[in-house]
Amino acid sequence: MSDPRGPLALCAGLIAVSLAAEQPVLVAAALAGAVLLYLAAPVRHGLMLRLAAASGLVLLLLNPFLAAEGDRVLVAGPGFLLLDLEVTAEEVLYGAVSGMRLATAIVATAAFLALADPDRLQELVSRVAPRSALTVALAARLMPALRADASALHEALLVRGAATAAGRRSRARQSATLVEPLVASALDRGVGIAEAMAARGYGGGPFTPLPEPAATRPGRAALVVGLALVAGAAALAVGALPYAVYPQADPLLRWPALVAAVGIVAACAAIAHALRGAR
């Protein structure tokens, strides 16, 4: 989208709902909405989805052994100083909710950066944080730069006769050798962009703004849905749709939470469909 306000409001709303909601079905709906938006982006990479899945899985697996709460025992075991080998259903559920919250934050942030126009994003941030040239340049352009550099380095290796490794482990080791040059080149490019922005007066006072982008239907819908999600997250934070995990988890499926979850997923799916149709 040319206007970053819609993706910003929508992705921020999804993150806010995932953090404020206690109902697992609402947290799962926020994650599903973030994934739908990310998949609708014109340029995306499966690495972000794998990173989100791995981060969430770590929390899911760790929580049962770090917490000692819950009534429904799944696996009985002894407890040590910092490690509890007794696993309860409530511990697993809370770990799953925590993992989905972290995954939602990762995927929604990646979706926002993939959907928002970098130049418009820098202009928007400059209005509220005029001394942020380096930070904004890195945030807006780091991932695209990494993708472009990785593709160029891979092609250079193939041209010079380097064989593509067979097997996941071998490919992972071969790709690991590219991490340092990739990060270094992306940081150098970010510093260069920041210096060019500062030299051209970024954050130095009044400036000539970019022409306002034409309003699009997906952009307006994303802005409205995002603001509604932020308002819903505020209501959840003050006690709407309460849910208790400990000491015994409440029923997972309750009609108010289920209706709200379906609404979140349906709205994100409609916006994602509109984004694909607009390309």
CYANA upper distance limits for C-alpha pairs under 8 A (distance plus 0.5 A):
  1 MET  CA      7 PRO  CA      8.19
  1 MET  CA    115 LEU  CA      6.13
  1 MET  CA    116 ALA  CA      5.91
  1 MET  CA    117 ASP  CA      6.65
  1 MET  CA    219 GLY  CA      7.37
  2 SER  CA    116 ALA  CA      6.95
  2 SER  CA    117 ASP  CA      5.69
  2 SER  CA    120 ARG  CA      7.26
  2 SER  CA    213 PRO  CA      6.90
  3 ASP  CA    116 ALA  CA      7.30
  3 ASP  CA    117 ASP  CA      7.40
  3 ASP  CA    120 ARG  CA      6.97
  3 ASP  CA    121 LEU  CA      8.45
  3 ASP  CA    213 PRO  CA      6.71
  3 ASP  CA    215 ALA  CA      8.31
  3 ASP  CA    219 GLY  CA      7.57
  4 PRO  CA      8 LEU  CA      6.47
  4 PRO  CA    115 LEU  CA      8.20
  4 PRO  CA    116 ALA  CA      5.22
  4 PRO  CA    117 ASP  CA      6.88
  4 PRO  CA    120 ARG  CA      6.96
  4 PRO  CA    121 LEU  CA      6.36
  4 PRO  CA    124 LEU  CA      8.40
  5 ARG  CA      9 ALA  CA      6.53
  5 ARG  CA    219 GLY  CA      8.33
  5 ARG  CA    223 LEU  CA      7.17
  6 GLY  CA     10 LEU  CA      6.65
  6 GLY  CA    219 GLY  CA      5.51
  6 GLY  CA    220 ARG  CA      7.00
  6 GLY  CA    221 ALA  CA      8.04
  6 GLY  CA    222 ALA  CA      5.27
  6 GLY  CA    223 LEU  CA      4.61
  6 GLY  CA    224 VAL  CA      8.37
  6 GLY  CA    226 GLY  CA      7.78
  7 PRO  CA     11 CYS  CA      6.36
  7 PRO  CA    112 PHE  CA      6.03
  7 PRO  CA    115 LEU  CA      7.17
  7 PRO  CA    116 ALA  CA      6.98
  7 PRO  CA    219 GLY  CA      7.84
  7 PRO  CA    222 ALA  CA      6.69
  7 PRO  CA    223 LEU  CA      7.59
  7 PRO  CA    226 GLY  CA      8.48
  8 LEU  CA     12 ALA  CA      6.35
  8 LEU  CA    112 PHE  CA      6.70
  8 LEU  CA    116 ALA  CA      8.42
  8 LEU  CA    223 LEU  CA      8.46
  8 LEU  CA    226 GLY  CA      8.38
  9 ALA  CA     13 GLY  CA      6.42
  9 ALA  CA    222 ALA  CA      7.58
  9 ALA  CA    223 LEU  CA      6.08
  9 ALA  CA    225 VAL  CA      8.40
  9 ALA  CA    226 GLY  CA      4.97
  9 ALA  CA    227 LEU  CA      6.66
  9 ALA  CA    230 VAL  CA      8.48
 10 LEU  CA     14 LEU  CA      6.81
 10 LEU  CA    222 ALA  CA      6.01
 10 LEU  CA    223 LEU  CA      6.70
 10 LEU  CA    225 VAL  CA      6.77
 10 LEU  CA    226 GLY  CA      4.13
 10 LEU  CA    227 LEU  CA      7.67
 10 LEU  CA    229 LEU  CA      7.93
 11 CYS  CA     15 ILE  CA      6.81
 11 CYS  CA     34 ALA  CA      7.53
 11 CYS  CA    108 ALA  CA      5.73
 11 CYS  CA    109 THR  CA      7.33
 11 CYS  CA    111 ALA  CA      7.98
 11 CYS  CA    112 PHE  CA      6.76
 11 CYS  CA    226 GLY  CA      7.50
 12 ALA  CA     16 ALA  CA      6.54
 12 ALA  CA    108 ALA  CA      8.12
 12 ALA  CA    226 GLY  CA      7.59
 12 ALA  CA    230 VAL  CA      7.97
 13 GLY  CA     17 VAL  CA      6.61
 13 GLY  CA    226 GLY  CA      5.51
 13 GLY  CA    227 LEU  CA      7.30
 13 GLY  CA    228 ALA  CA      8.20
 13 GLY  CA    229 LEU  CA      5.24
 13 GLY  CA    230 VAL  CA      5.17
 13 GLY  CA    233 ALA  CA      7.89
 14 LEU  CA     18 SER  CA      6.73
 14 LEU  CA     30 ALA  CA      5.71
 14 LEU  CA     31 LEU  CA      8.11
 14 LEU  CA     33 GLY  CA      7.90
 14 LEU  CA     34 ALA  CA      7.44
 14 LEU  CA    104 THR  CA      8.02
 14 LEU  CA    108 ALA  CA      7.73
 14 LEU  CA    226 GLY  CA      8.01
 14 LEU  CA    229 LEU  CA      7.15
 14 LEU  CA    230 VAL  CA      8.37
 15 ILE  CA     19 LEU  CA      6.76
 15 ILE  CA     30 ALA  CA      7.69
 15 ILE  CA    101 ARG  CA      8.10
 15 ILE  CA    104 THR  CA      6.77
 15 ILE  CA    105 ALA  CA      6.09
 15 ILE  CA    108 ALA  CA      7.46
 16 ALA  CA     20 ALA  CA      6.51
 16 ALA  CA    229 LEU  CA      8.12
 16 ALA  CA    230 VAL  CA      6.86
 16 ALA  CA    233 ALA  CA      6.19
 17 VAL  CA     21 ALA  CA      6.14
 17 VAL  CA     26 LEU  CA      8.01
 17 VAL  CA     27 VAL  CA      7.49
 17 VAL  CA     30 ALA  CA      7.20
 17 VAL  CA    229 LEU  CA      7.16
 17 VAL  CA    230 VAL  CA      7.61
 17 VAL  CA    232 GLY  CA      7.63
 17 VAL  CA    233 ALA  CA      5.20
 17 VAL  CA    236 LEU  CA      8.22
 18 SER  CA     26 LEU  CA      7.53
 18 SER  CA     27 VAL  CA      5.14
 18 SER  CA     28 ALA  CA      8.42
 18 SER  CA     30 ALA  CA      6.36
 18 SER  CA     31 LEU  CA      8.09
 18 SER  CA    100 MET  CA      8.39
 18 SER  CA    101 ARG  CA      5.96
 18 SER  CA    104 THR  CA      7.58
 19 LEU  CA     27 VAL  CA      8.28
 19 LEU  CA    101 ARG  CA      6.83
 20 ALA  CA    233 ALA  CA      6.14
 20 ALA  CA    234 ALA  CA      7.98
 20 ALA  CA    236 LEU  CA      6.24
 20 ALA  CA    237 ALA  CA      5.67
 21 ALA  CA     26 LEU  CA      6.93
 21 ALA  CA     27 VAL  CA      6.89
 21 ALA  CA    233 ALA  CA      7.57
 21 ALA  CA    236 LEU  CA      6.28
 21 ALA  CA    237 ALA  CA      7.67
 22 GLU  CA     26 LEU  CA      8.23
 22 GLU  CA     27 VAL  CA      8.11
 22 GLU  CA    241 LEU  CA      8.35
 22 GLU  CA    242 PRO  CA      7.01
 22 GLU  CA    243 TYR  CA      5.91
 22 GLU  CA    244 ALA  CA      7.85
 23 GLN  CA     27 VAL  CA      7.15
 23 GLN  CA    241 LEU  CA      7.86
 23 GLN  CA    242 PRO  CA      7.67
 23 GLN  CA    243 TYR  CA      6.07
 23 GLN  CA    252 LEU  CA      7.90
 23 GLN  CA    257 ALA  CA      7.49
 24 PRO  CA     28 ALA  CA      6.63
 24 PRO  CA     97 VAL  CA      6.46
 24 PRO  CA    252 LEU  CA      7.46
 25 VAL  CA     29 ALA  CA      6.62
 25 VAL  CA    252 LEU  CA      7.56
 25 VAL  CA    253 LEU  CA      7.82
 25 VAL  CA    257 ALA  CA      7.40
 25 VAL  CA    258 LEU  CA      7.25
 25 VAL  CA    261 ALA  CA      6.94
 26 LEU  CA     30 ALA  CA      6.76
 26 LEU  CA    257 ALA  CA      7.01
 26 LEU  CA    258 LEU  CA      8.03
 26 LEU  CA    260 ALA  CA      7.73
 26 LEU  CA    261 ALA  CA      5.64
 27 VAL  CA     31 LEU  CA      6.87
 27 VAL  CA     97 VAL  CA      7.28
 27 VAL  CA    100 MET  CA      7.13
 27 VAL  CA    101 ARG  CA      7.15
 28 ALA  CA     32 ALA  CA      6.66
 28 ALA  CA     97 VAL  CA      8.35
 28 ALA  CA    100 MET  CA      7.08
 28 ALA  CA    261 ALA  CA      8.48
 29 ALA  CA     33 GLY  CA      6.59
 29 ALA  CA    261 ALA  CA      5.69
 29 ALA  CA    262 VAL  CA      7.78
 29 ALA  CA    264 ILE  CA      6.84
 29 ALA  CA    265 VAL  CA      6.32
 30 ALA  CA     34 ALA  CA      6.74
 30 ALA  CA    104 THR  CA      7.22
 30 ALA  CA    261 ALA  CA      8.28
 30 ALA  CA    264 ILE  CA      7.44
 30 ALA  CA    265 VAL  CA      7.88
 31 LEU  CA     35 VAL  CA      6.77
 31 LEU  CA    100 MET  CA      6.99
 31 LEU  CA    101 ARG  CA      7.96
 31 LEU  CA    103 ALA  CA      7.45
 31 LEU  CA    104 THR  CA      5.20
 31 LEU  CA    107 VAL  CA      8.27
 32 ALA  CA     36 LEU  CA      6.73
 32 ALA  CA    265 VAL  CA      7.03
 33 GLY  CA     37 LEU  CA      6.81
 33 GLY  CA    264 ILE  CA      7.30
 33 GLY  CA    265 VAL  CA      5.75
 33 GLY  CA    268 CYS  CA      5.69
 33 GLY  CA    269 ALA  CA      7.52
 34 ALA  CA     38 TYR  CA      6.68
 34 ALA  CA    104 THR  CA      6.83
 34 ALA  CA    107 VAL  CA      6.38
 34 ALA  CA    108 ALA  CA      5.42
 34 ALA  CA    111 ALA  CA      7.52
 34 ALA  CA    268 CYS  CA      8.26
 35 VAL  CA     39 LEU  CA      6.63
 35 VAL  CA     49 LEU  CA      8.50
 35 VAL  CA    107 VAL  CA      6.84
 35 VAL  CA    108 ALA  CA      7.90
 35 VAL  CA    111 ALA  CA      8.40
 36 LEU  CA     40 ALA  CA      6.82
 36 LEU  CA    268 CYS  CA      7.15
 36 LEU  CA    269 ALA  CA      6.72
 36 LEU  CA    272 ALA  CA      6.79
 37 LEU  CA     41 ALA  CA      7.10
 37 LEU  CA    108 ALA  CA      8.27
 37 LEU  CA    111 ALA  CA      6.56
 37 LEU  CA    268 CYS  CA      7.19
 37 LEU  CA    269 ALA  CA      8.09
 37 LEU  CA    271 ILE  CA      8.20
 37 LEU  CA    272 ALA  CA      5.93
 38 TYR  CA     44 ARG  CA      7.61
 38 TYR  CA    107 VAL  CA      7.34
 38 TYR  CA    108 ALA  CA      7.70
 38 TYR  CA    110 ALA  CA      7.46
 38 TYR  CA    111 ALA  CA      4.83
 38 TYR  CA    112 PHE  CA      8.37
 38 TYR  CA    114 ALA  CA      7.87
 38 TYR  CA    115 LEU  CA      8.49
 39 LEU  CA     44 ARG  CA      7.62
 39 LEU  CA    111 ALA  CA      8.50
 39 LEU  CA    272 ALA  CA      8.41
 40 ALA  CA    272 ALA  CA      5.76
 40 ALA  CA    273 HIS  CA      7.82
 40 ALA  CA    275 LEU  CA      6.92
 40 ALA  CA    276 ARG  CA      6.50
 41 ALA  CA    111 ALA  CA      7.31
 41 ALA  CA    114 ALA  CA      6.35
 41 ALA  CA    115 LEU  CA      6.04
 41 ALA  CA    275 LEU  CA      8.21
 41 ALA  CA    276 ARG  CA      8.39
 42 PRO  CA    114 ALA  CA      7.90
 42 PRO  CA    115 LEU  CA      7.90
 42 PRO  CA    276 ARG  CA      8.48
 42 PRO  CA    279 ARG  CA      8.34
 43 VAL  CA    114 ALA  CA      6.90
 44 ARG  CA    114 ALA  CA      7.20
 45 HIS  CA     49 LEU  CA      8.29
 46 GLY  CA     50 ARG  CA      6.82
 47 LEU  CA     51 LEU  CA      6.51
 48 MET  CA     52 ALA  CA      6.60
 48 MET  CA    106 ILE  CA      7.93
 48 MET  CA    107 VAL  CA      7.20
 48 MET  CA    110 ALA  CA      7.60
 49 LEU  CA     53 ALA  CA      6.58
 49 LEU  CA    107 VAL  CA      7.16
 50 ARG  CA     54 ALA  CA      6.51
 51 LEU  CA     55 SER  CA      6.57
 52 ALA  CA     56 GLY  CA      6.62
 52 ALA  CA    102 LEU  CA      7.76
 52 ALA  CA    103 ALA  CA      4.95
 52 ALA  CA    104 THR  CA      8.10
 52 ALA  CA    106 ILE  CA      6.38
 52 ALA  CA    107 VAL  CA      7.03
 53 ALA  CA     57 LEU  CA      6.54
 53 ALA  CA    103 ALA  CA      6.89
 54 ALA  CA     58 VAL  CA      6.73
 55 SER  CA     59 LEU  CA      7.21
 55 SER  CA     99 GLY  CA      7.29
 55 SER  CA    102 LEU  CA      7.54
 55 SER  CA    103 ALA  CA      7.19
 56 GLY  CA     60 LEU  CA      6.78
 56 GLY  CA     96 ALA  CA      7.85
 56 GLY  CA     98 SER  CA      7.75
 56 GLY  CA     99 GLY  CA      4.05
 56 GLY  CA    100 MET  CA      6.27
 56 GLY  CA    101 ARG  CA      8.29
 56 GLY  CA    102 LEU  CA      6.60
 56 GLY  CA    103 ALA  CA      6.08
 57 LEU  CA     61 LEU  CA      6.63
 57 LEU  CA     96 ALA  CA      8.24
 57 LEU  CA     99 GLY  CA      6.71
 58 VAL  CA     62 LEU  CA      6.55
 58 VAL  CA     99 GLY  CA      7.85
 59 LEU  CA     63 ASN  CA      6.43
 59 LEU  CA     95 GLY  CA      6.11
 59 LEU  CA     96 ALA  CA      7.68
 59 LEU  CA     98 SER  CA      7.04
 59 LEU  CA     99 GLY  CA      5.65
 60 LEU  CA     64 PRO  CA      8.06
 60 LEU  CA     92 VAL  CA      6.97
 60 LEU  CA     94 TYR  CA      8.32
 60 LEU  CA     95 GLY  CA      4.64
 60 LEU  CA     96 ALA  CA      5.38
 60 LEU  CA     97 VAL  CA      8.49
 60 LEU  CA     98 SER  CA      7.77
 60 LEU  CA     99 GLY  CA      6.29
 61 LEU  CA     65 PHE  CA      8.24
 61 LEU  CA     92 VAL  CA      8.27
 61 LEU  CA     95 GLY  CA      7.60
 62 LEU  CA     66 LEU  CA      6.82
 62 LEU  CA     95 GLY  CA      7.90
 63 ASN  CA     67 ALA  CA      6.31
 63 ASN  CA     91 GLU  CA      6.77
 63 ASN  CA     92 VAL  CA      7.41
 63 ASN  CA     94 TYR  CA      7.99
 63 ASN  CA     95 GLY  CA      5.60
 64 PRO  CA     68 ALA  CA      7.96
 64 PRO  CA     84 ASP  CA      7.97
 64 PRO  CA     85 LEU  CA      8.24
 64 PRO  CA     86 GLU  CA      8.06
 64 PRO  CA     87 VAL  CA      5.91
 64 PRO  CA     88 THR  CA      7.48
 64 PRO  CA     91 GLU  CA      5.38
 64 PRO  CA     92 VAL  CA      6.24
 64 PRO  CA     95 GLY  CA      7.55
 65 PHE  CA     83 LEU  CA      6.04
 65 PHE  CA     84 ASP  CA      5.27
 65 PHE  CA     85 LEU  CA      6.18
 65 PHE  CA     86 GLU  CA      7.76
 65 PHE  CA     87 VAL  CA      7.47
 66 LEU  CA     82 LEU  CA      7.20
 66 LEU  CA     83 LEU  CA      6.13
 66 LEU  CA     84 ASP  CA      6.50
 67 ALA  CA     84 ASP  CA      7.35
 67 ALA  CA     91 GLU  CA      7.20
 68 ALA  CA     84 ASP  CA      6.83
 68 ALA  CA     86 GLU  CA      8.01
 68 ALA  CA     91 GLU  CA      8.21
 69 GLU  CA     88 THR  CA      7.84
 69 GLU  CA     90 GLU  CA      7.79
 69 GLU  CA     91 GLU  CA      7.15
 69 GLU  CA    246 TYR  CA      7.26
 69 GLU  CA    247 PRO  CA      6.96
 70 GLY  CA     88 THR  CA      6.20
 70 GLY  CA     89 ALA  CA      7.49
 70 GLY  CA     90 GLU  CA      5.62
 70 GLY  CA     91 GLU  CA      6.95
 70 GLY  CA    245 VAL  CA      8.41
 70 GLY  CA    246 TYR  CA      6.03
 70 GLY  CA    247 PRO  CA      5.10
 70 GLY  CA    248 GLN  CA      6.26
 70 GLY  CA    249 ALA  CA      8.47
 71 ASP  CA     88 THR  CA      7.22
 71 ASP  CA     89 ALA  CA      8.32
 71 ASP  CA     90 GLU  CA      7.90
 71 ASP  CA    246 TYR  CA      8.44
 71 ASP  CA    247 PRO  CA      6.37
 71 ASP  CA    248 GLN  CA      6.14
 72 ARG  CA     88 THR  CA      5.80
 72 ARG  CA     89 ALA  CA      6.03
 72 ARG  CA     90 GLU  CA      7.45
 72 ARG  CA    248 GLN  CA      7.61
 73 VAL  CA     86 GLU  CA      7.71
 73 VAL  CA     87 VAL  CA      6.52
 73 VAL  CA     88 THR  CA      4.72
 73 VAL  CA     89 ALA  CA      6.89
 74 LEU  CA     86 GLU  CA      8.19
 74 LEU  CA     87 VAL  CA      6.04
 74 LEU  CA     88 THR  CA      5.56
 74 LEU  CA     89 ALA  CA      6.72
 75 VAL  CA     85 LEU  CA      8.28
 75 VAL  CA     86 GLU  CA      6.05
 75 VAL  CA     87 VAL  CA      5.46
 75 VAL  CA     88 THR  CA      7.34
 76 ALA  CA     85 LEU  CA      7.60
 76 ALA  CA     86 GLU  CA      5.16
 76 ALA  CA     87 VAL  CA      7.04
 77 GLY  CA     84 ASP  CA      8.04
 77 GLY  CA     85 LEU  CA      5.27
 77 GLY  CA     86 GLU  CA      4.93
 77 GLY  CA     87 VAL  CA      8.18
 78 PRO  CA     84 ASP  CA      7.08
 78 PRO  CA     85 LEU  CA      6.02
 78 PRO  CA     86 GLU  CA      6.86
 79 GLY  CA     83 LEU  CA      6.50
 79 GLY  CA     84 ASP  CA      4.75
 79 GLY  CA     85 LEU  CA      6.13
 79 GLY  CA     86 GLU  CA      7.51
 80 PHE  CA     84 ASP  CA      6.44
 80 PHE  CA     85 LEU  CA      8.50
 87 VAL  CA     91 GLU  CA      7.24
 87 VAL  CA     92 VAL  CA      7.98
 88 THR  CA     92 VAL  CA      7.03
 89 ALA  CA     93 LEU  CA      6.61
 90 GLU  CA     94 TYR  CA      6.56
 90 GLU  CA    245 VAL  CA      6.43
 90 GLU  CA    246 TYR  CA      6.91
 90 GLU  CA    247 PRO  CA      7.96
 90 GLU  CA    248 GLN  CA      7.09
 90 GLU  CA    249 ALA  CA      6.49
 91 GLU  CA     95 GLY  CA      6.57
 92 VAL  CA     96 ALA  CA      6.63
 93 LEU  CA     97 VAL  CA      6.76
 93 LEU  CA    245 VAL  CA      8.08
 94 TYR  CA     98 SER  CA      6.64
 94 TYR  CA    245 VAL  CA      7.34
 95 GLY  CA     99 GLY  CA      6.54
 96 ALA  CA    100 MET  CA      6.63
 97 VAL  CA    101 ARG  CA      6.73
 98 SER  CA    102 LEU  CA      6.91
 99 GLY  CA    103 ALA  CA      6.64
100 MET  CA    104 THR  CA      6.44
101 ARG  CA    105 ALA  CA      6.86
102 LEU  CA    106 ILE  CA      6.90
103 ALA  CA    107 VAL  CA      6.57
104 THR  CA    108 ALA  CA      6.22
105 ALA  CA    109 THR  CA      6.52
106 ILE  CA    110 ALA  CA      6.72
107 VAL  CA    111 ALA  CA      6.51
108 ALA  CA    112 PHE  CA      6.64
109 THR  CA    113 LEU  CA      6.82
110 ALA  CA    114 ALA  CA      6.58
111 ALA  CA    115 LEU  CA      6.49
112 PHE  CA    116 ALA  CA      6.32
113 LEU  CA    117 ASP  CA      8.42
113 LEU  CA    118 PRO  CA      8.29
113 LEU  CA    139 ALA  CA      8.42
113 LEU  CA    140 ALA  CA      6.97
116 ALA  CA    120 ARG  CA      8.02
116 ALA  CA    121 LEU  CA      7.12
117 ASP  CA    121 LEU  CA      6.54
118 PRO  CA    122 GLN  CA      6.66
118 PRO  CA    140 ALA  CA      5.83
118 PRO  CA    141 ARG  CA      7.54
119 ASP  CA    123 GLU  CA      6.82
120 ARG  CA    124 LEU  CA      6.62
120 ARG  CA    210 LEU  CA      8.35
121 LEU  CA    125 VAL  CA      6.68
121 LEU  CA    140 ALA  CA      7.90
122 GLN  CA    126 SER  CA      6.52
122 GLN  CA    136 VAL  CA      6.61
122 GLN  CA    137 ALA  CA      7.90
122 GLN  CA    140 ALA  CA      8.07
123 GLU  CA    127 ARG  CA      7.23
123 GLU  CA    209 PRO  CA      8.01
123 GLU  CA    210 LEU  CA      8.18
124 LEU  CA    128 VAL  CA      7.96
125 VAL  CA    129 ALA  CA      6.22
125 VAL  CA    130 PRO  CA      7.77
125 VAL  CA    132 SER  CA      8.35
125 VAL  CA    136 VAL  CA      7.95
126 SER  CA    130 PRO  CA      4.93
126 SER  CA    131 ARG  CA      8.03
126 SER  CA    132 SER  CA      7.59
126 SER  CA    133 ALA  CA      8.43
126 SER  CA    202 TYR  CA      7.95
126 SER  CA    203 GLY  CA      6.85
129 ALA  CA    203 GLY  CA      8.34
130 PRO  CA    202 TYR  CA      7.42
130 PRO  CA    203 GLY  CA      4.54
130 PRO  CA    204 GLY  CA      7.94
131 ARG  CA    202 TYR  CA      8.39
131 ARG  CA    203 GLY  CA      6.19
132 SER  CA    136 VAL  CA      6.38
132 SER  CA    203 GLY  CA      8.39
133 ALA  CA    137 ALA  CA      6.52
133 ALA  CA    194 ALA  CA      5.60
133 ALA  CA    195 GLU  CA      8.41
133 ALA  CA    197 MET  CA      7.10
133 ALA  CA    198 ALA  CA      7.33
133 ALA  CA    202 TYR  CA      7.50
133 ALA  CA    203 GLY  CA      8.32
134 LEU  CA    138 LEU  CA      6.65
134 LEU  CA    190 GLY  CA      7.16
134 LEU  CA    191 VAL  CA      6.76
134 LEU  CA    193 ILE  CA      8.13
134 LEU  CA    194 ALA  CA      5.21
134 LEU  CA    195 GLU  CA      8.29
135 THR  CA    139 ALA  CA      6.59
136 VAL  CA    140 ALA  CA      6.38
137 ALA  CA    141 ARG  CA      6.40
137 ALA  CA    142 LEU  CA      8.13
137 ALA  CA    190 GLY  CA      6.09
137 ALA  CA    191 VAL  CA      8.34
137 ALA  CA    193 ILE  CA      6.94
137 ALA  CA    194 ALA  CA      6.55
138 LEU  CA    142 LEU  CA      5.54
138 LEU  CA    187 LEU  CA      7.73
138 LEU  CA    190 GLY  CA      5.65
138 LEU  CA    191 VAL  CA      8.42
139 ALA  CA    143 MET  CA      8.44
141 ARG  CA    145 ALA  CA      6.42
141 ARG  CA    190 GLY  CA      7.81
142 LEU  CA    146 LEU  CA      6.59
142 LEU  CA    186 ALA  CA      6.46
142 LEU  CA    187 LEU  CA      8.06
142 LEU  CA    190 GLY  CA      7.69
143 MET  CA    147 ARG  CA      6.71
144 PRO  CA    148 ALA  CA      6.71
145 ALA  CA    149 ASP  CA      6.52
145 ALA  CA    186 ALA  CA      6.35
146 LEU  CA    150 ALA  CA      6.41
146 LEU  CA    182 LEU  CA      6.54
146 LEU  CA    183 VAL  CA      7.68
146 LEU  CA    186 ALA  CA      6.64
147 ARG  CA    151 SER  CA      6.72
148 ALA  CA    152 ALA  CA      6.75
149 ASP  CA    153 LEU  CA      6.51
149 ASP  CA    182 LEU  CA      6.89
149 ASP  CA    185 SER  CA      8.33
150 ALA  CA    154 HIS  CA      6.53
150 ALA  CA    178 LEU  CA      8.02
150 ALA  CA    182 LEU  CA      7.18
151 SER  CA    155 GLU  CA      6.70
152 ALA  CA    156 ALA  CA      6.64
153 LEU  CA    157 LEU  CA      6.71
153 LEU  CA    178 LEU  CA      8.34
154 HIS  CA    158 LEU  CA      6.87
155 GLU  CA    159 VAL  CA      6.66
156 ALA  CA    160 ARG  CA      6.74
157 LEU  CA    161 GLY  CA      6.98
157 LEU  CA    162 ALA  CA      5.76
158 LEU  CA    162 ALA  CA      5.63
158 LEU  CA    163 ALA  CA      7.11
158 LEU  CA    164 THR  CA      8.13
164 THR  CA    171 ARG  CA      7.92
165 ALA  CA    170 SER  CA      5.98
165 ALA  CA    171 ARG  CA      5.65
165 ALA  CA    174 GLN  CA      7.56
166 ALA  CA    170 SER  CA      6.55
166 ALA  CA    171 ARG  CA      6.96
167 GLY  CA    171 ARG  CA      6.68
168 ARG  CA    172 ALA  CA      6.49
169 ARG  CA    173 ARG  CA      6.71
170 SER  CA    174 GLN  CA      6.65
171 ARG  CA    175 SER  CA      6.49
172 ALA  CA    176 ALA  CA      6.54
173 ARG  CA    177 THR  CA      7.34
174 GLN  CA    178 LEU  CA      7.98
175 SER  CA    179 VAL  CA      7.51
178 LEU  CA    182 LEU  CA      6.47
179 VAL  CA    183 VAL  CA      6.61
180 GLU  CA    184 ALA  CA      6.58
181 PRO  CA    185 SER  CA      6.47
182 LEU  CA    186 ALA  CA      6.64
183 VAL  CA    187 LEU  CA      6.57
184 ALA  CA    188 ASP  CA      6.62
185 SER  CA    189 ARG  CA      6.60
186 ALA  CA    190 GLY  CA      6.61
187 LEU  CA    191 VAL  CA      6.64
188 ASP  CA    192 GLY  CA      6.66
189 ARG  CA    193 ILE  CA      6.64
190 GLY  CA    194 ALA  CA      6.59
191 VAL  CA    195 GLU  CA      6.61
192 GLY  CA    196 ALA  CA      6.68
193 ILE  CA    197 MET  CA      6.59
194 ALA  CA    198 ALA  CA      6.63
195 GLU  CA    199 ALA  CA      6.53
196 ALA  CA    200 ARG  CA      6.73
197 MET  CA    201 GLY  CA      7.03
197 MET  CA    202 TYR  CA      5.80
198 ALA  CA    202 TYR  CA      5.40
198 ALA  CA    203 GLY  CA      7.86
198 ALA  CA    204 GLY  CA      8.45
201 GLY  CA    205 GLY  CA      8.11
201 GLY  CA    207 PHE  CA      8.40
215 ALA  CA    219 GLY  CA      7.20
215 ALA  CA    220 ARG  CA      7.38
216 THR  CA    220 ARG  CA      6.70
217 ARG  CA    221 ALA  CA      6.57
217 ARG  CA    274 ALA  CA      8.47
218 PRO  CA    222 ALA  CA      6.47
218 PRO  CA    271 ILE  CA      6.28
218 PRO  CA    274 ALA  CA      6.39
218 PRO  CA    275 LEU  CA      6.73
219 GLY  CA    223 LEU  CA      6.71
220 ARG  CA    224 VAL  CA      6.73
221 ALA  CA    225 VAL  CA      6.52
221 ALA  CA    271 ILE  CA      7.43
222 ALA  CA    226 GLY  CA      6.31
222 ALA  CA    271 ILE  CA      7.21
223 LEU  CA    227 LEU  CA      6.66
224 VAL  CA    228 ALA  CA      6.72
225 VAL  CA    229 LEU  CA      6.61
225 VAL  CA    267 ALA  CA      7.81
226 GLY  CA    230 VAL  CA      6.74
227 LEU  CA    231 ALA  CA      6.74
228 ALA  CA    232 GLY  CA      6.59
229 LEU  CA    233 ALA  CA      6.51
230 VAL  CA    234 ALA  CA      6.81
231 ALA  CA    235 ALA  CA      6.89
232 GLY  CA    236 LEU  CA      6.69
233 ALA  CA    237 ALA  CA      6.59
234 ALA  CA    238 VAL  CA      7.06
235 ALA  CA    239 GLY  CA      7.16
235 ALA  CA    240 ALA  CA      6.06
236 LEU  CA    240 ALA  CA      5.03
236 LEU  CA    241 LEU  CA      6.99
236 LEU  CA    242 PRO  CA      8.23
241 LEU  CA    256 PRO  CA      7.99
241 LEU  CA    257 ALA  CA      7.35
243 TYR  CA    250 ASP  CA      6.96
244 ALA  CA    248 GLN  CA      7.88
244 ALA  CA    249 ALA  CA      6.25
244 ALA  CA    250 ASP  CA      6.32
245 VAL  CA    249 ALA  CA      4.55
245 VAL  CA    250 ASP  CA      6.90
253 LEU  CA    257 ALA  CA      7.80
253 LEU  CA    258 LEU  CA      6.85
254 ARG  CA    258 LEU  CA      6.41
255 TRP  CA    259 VAL  CA      6.47
256 PRO  CA    260 ALA  CA      6.75
257 ALA  CA    261 ALA  CA      6.56
258 LEU  CA    262 VAL  CA      6.67
259 VAL  CA    263 GLY  CA      6.70
260 ALA  CA    264 ILE  CA      6.79
261 ALA  CA    265 VAL  CA      6.83
262 VAL  CA    266 ALA  CA      6.45
263 GLY  CA    267 ALA  CA      6.50
264 ILE  CA    268 CYS  CA      6.74
265 VAL  CA    269 ALA  CA      6.47
266 ALA  CA    270 ALA  CA      6.60
267 ALA  CA    271 ILE  CA      6.78
268 CYS  CA    272 ALA  CA      6.51
269 ALA  CA    273 HIS  CA      6.58
270 ALA  CA    274 ALA  CA      6.70
271 ILE  CA    275 LEU  CA      6.64
272 ALA  CA    276 ARG  CA      6.85
273 HIS  CA    277 GLY  CA      6.76
274 ALA  CA    278 ALA  CA      6.60
275 LEU  CA    279 ARG  CA      7.15
